[in-house]
Amino acid sequence: SRRMMIQREVQMAVNIAKARDTIQIFGSAWALLASGVAGAKIAGRNVPPFAAIPVVVGGLVLGNMADMAYGNKLARVSKEAEYILENERAR
């Protein structure tokens, strides 16, 4: 039981570390994209309206990753998984 708890905590730490690594790479790419679109718009260049799609969607994905890496998303997901295992076994 104790060993399983330690193993679970180690796995959670590894997942958070992976999320932090991914957010550094994806965050840099998204910031470059958003800066490029904003810079072009400020410079008066013609920016196609669909260029906003990756900026908005990327921002949402980045927010989700940040919640996993620095927030409490992993704890919320684990709590929900425990609830499902305890109360919804019939599914």
Protein Blocks (a to p, Z undefined) as FASTA:
>chain_A
ZZmmmmmmmmmmmmmmmmmmmmmmmmmmmmmmmmmmmmmmmnopacdfklmmmmmmmmmm
mmmmmmmmmmmmlmmmmmmmmmmmmmmmmZZ
